[in-house]
Amino acid sequence: MPELPEAETIVRGLKSTVIGKTITRAEVIRADILREPKRRFTPRLRGRSVADVTRRAKNVILELDDDSVIWVNLGMTGRLLPFPASPRGVGRPTHPAVRFRFADGGVLVFDDVRRFGSVEHLDASARAERSAAMGPEPLSDGWLPEQLVDALGRSRSPARSWLLDQRKIAGVGNIYAAEALFLAGIDPRTPVSSLDEGRGRALHRAIREVLQGAIDAGGTTIRDYRNAEGEMGEYGRKLYVYGRDGAPCHRCDTIIERVVFSNRSAFLCPTCQPRS
């Protein structure tokens, strides 16, 4: 599933292609990805201009000129693909769910093979309420190490589960939780309340390092993810543990292990991440 770096990469790609464009029509091809009735969704967008493209957690947000937004969750296989004209032939989206047509002839397509993503229109108050339910943005200047240390001390959840809780921290998923915990030397099963201040601060550094590195590499493509230009992310070649079970650790040559808890896989090096 695309995480914060993938969403951020898509946002940066879309800024140069859709800002300032006016929506003439929203064509809903697969209504099951909408979080509201089609009859309400499409009329609200007609004539609205895209003022900006931003991100909250793993979601891509098209900011409109009336302070409302198109809130897009990419799900597992969702892609937002801009085209200067309606795509035809080779290269056109294979599983379009929503097609936004612009006054200049351009098109933005939400393409989703498995249709686990979602698209919805939110007014300013609904957008604020949605955002308020999420945790802090881990790359923001306002997210400080002492805030993380304090939050960890108030929970007994396993470290991996805590990082995946979007109410605790926004945008981190399985890939980057695994990588951050490796860099911080923390076993993913460790209760976060047992982490001392030093390891809490190490985790703060690791989360930011991993997320920024993934953004710089254009995200991680395991299978389906593509950026706004249709290209794969390059961070996969830098992964330490995620998806590398059975392979030697890049640091110590210990075999990477895969463990399952809370019905999800976690990856770790038992030497670099000793279980306390």
Secondary structure, DSSP 8 states (H G I E B T S, - for coil): ---HHHHHHHHHHHHHHHTT-BEEEEEES-GGGBSS-HHHHHHHHTT-BEEEEEEETTEEEEEETTS-EEEEE-TTTEEEEEESS---STTS-SSEEEEEEETTS-EEEEEESS---EEEEE-HHHHHHHHHTS---TTSTT--HHHHHHHHTT--SBHHHHHH-TTTSSS--HHHHHHHHHHHT--TTSBGGG--HHHHHHHHHHHHHHHHHHHHTT-B-SSS---TTS---BGGGG-SSTT-TTSB-TTT--B-EEEEETTEEEEE-TTTS---
